[in-house]
Amino acid sequence: MFLGKTTTEALRSYLSQRGDDNDCLWMGRYGALTAQGIDRAVRRRARRAGVERVHPHLFRKTFATCWLDNGGDVERLRVIAGWRSWEMLPVYVRSALQQLSRAHQQAGPVDRIVCAEMV
């Protein structure tokens, strides 16, 4: 798993303050949260904060989009995200595909070739 320094420090602090020896990160009153429990918790907290349309998968999509927006490449994103195939890329990064297209228009070498006959 890939975690930055800030995230690692925050997780260590959280786990030490939690005061138990459980290996699960997401805990509820009755033990480890299921995927459904995490979804409910995220949506409930979002509603309390006045934020609509938030769900756990949105964080994954946001990470992928930010990764590409900040110059990360798609192959490393595929590995970090745990995608086995390229088919998942458009699902998570639709909004970033326009930026990729603009970057290709700007930097793609084939369309920038000017033939002497064309001038």
C-alpha positions in Angstrom: 0.0 0.0 0.0 1.2 3.5 -0.9 0.8 6.2 1.8 2.4 9.5 2.1 4.2 10.8 5.2 1.2 12.9 6.3 -1.3 10.1 5.9 1.0 7.6 7.7 1.5 10.0 10.6 -2.3 10.7 10.9 -3.1 6.9 10.8 -0.5 6.1 13.5 -1.9 8.9 15.7 -5.5 7.7 15.2 -4.7 4.1 15.9 -2.7 4.9 19.0 -5.5 7.1 20.3 -8.1 4.4 19.6 -6.5 2.3 22.2 -7.1 -1.2 20.9 -5.1 -3.9 19.2 -7.6 -4.5 16.3 -6.0 -4.6 12.8 -9.1 -3.1 11.2 -9.0 0.5 10.4 -12.7 1.2 10.2 -14.4 0.2 13.5 -17.9 0.7 14.7 -19.6 0.1 18.0 -19.9 -3.7 17.3 -16.6 -4.4 15.6 -15.1 -3.9 12.1 -17.3 -2.0 9.7 -18.4 -3.7 6.5 -18.3 -1.9 3.1 -22.0 -1.1 3.7 -21.3 0.3 7.1 -18.5 2.5 5.8 -20.8 3.8 3.1 -23.5 4.7 5.6 -21.0 6.4 7.9 -19.6 8.5 5.1 -23.1 9.5 3.9 -24.3 10.3 7.4 -21.3 12.5 8.2 -21.6 14.3 4.8 -25.3 15.1 5.5 -24.4 16.5 8.9 -21.8 18.7 7.2 -24.3 19.9 4.6 -22.5 18.1 1.7 -24.6 16.2 -0.8 -23.8 13.3 -3.1 -20.8 11.9 -1.2 -20.0 8.3 -1.1 -16.8 6.3 -0.5 -16.1 5.6 -4.2 -16.1 9.4 -4.9 -12.9 9.6 -2.8 -11.3 7.0 -5.1 -12.4 8.8 -8.2 -11.1 12.1 -6.8 -7.8 10.6 -6.0 -7.4 9.3 -9.5 -8.4 12.6 -11.1 -6.0 14.6 -8.8 -3.2 12.1 -9.6 -3.6 12.7 -13.3 -4.1 16.5 -12.9 -0.8 16.7 -10.9 1.2 14.9 -13.6 0.9 11.3 -12.5 0.9 8.7 -15.2 -1.9 6.2 -15.9 0.1 3.1 -15.6 1.2 3.9 -12.1 -2.3 5.0 -11.3 -3.5 1.6 -12.5 -1.1 -0.1 -10.1 -1.8 2.1 -7.1 -5.6 1.8 -7.6 -5.3 -2.0 -7.9 -7.0 -2.1 -11.3 -6.2 -5.3 -13.1 -7.2 -4.0 -16.5 -7.3 -0.7 -18.3 -11.1 -0.9 -18.6 -11.5 0.7 -15.2 -9.6 3.9 -16.2 -12.5 5.7 -17.9 -14.9 4.8 -15.1 -12.8 6.7 -12.5 -11.3 9.5 -14.5 -13.9 10.6 -17.0 -13.4 14.2 -16.0 -9.6 14.0 -16.4 -9.9 12.6 -19.9 -10.6 16.0 -21.3 -7.4 17.3 -19.7 -5.5 14.4 -21.2 -6.9 15.2 -24.6 -5.9 18.9 -24.3 -2.4 17.8 -23.1 -2.1 15.5 -26.2 -3.2 18.3 -28.5 -0.5 20.5 -27.0 2.3 18.0 -26.8 1.5 15.2 -29.2 4.4 15.1 -31.7 2.6 13.7 -34.8 0.2 16.6 -35.2 3.0 19.1 -34.6 5.0 17.8 -37.6 5.1 20.4 -40.4 6.0 18.9 -43.7 7.9 21.1 -46.2 5.3 20.3 -48.8 2.5 21.6 -46.5 4.1 25.0 -45.9 
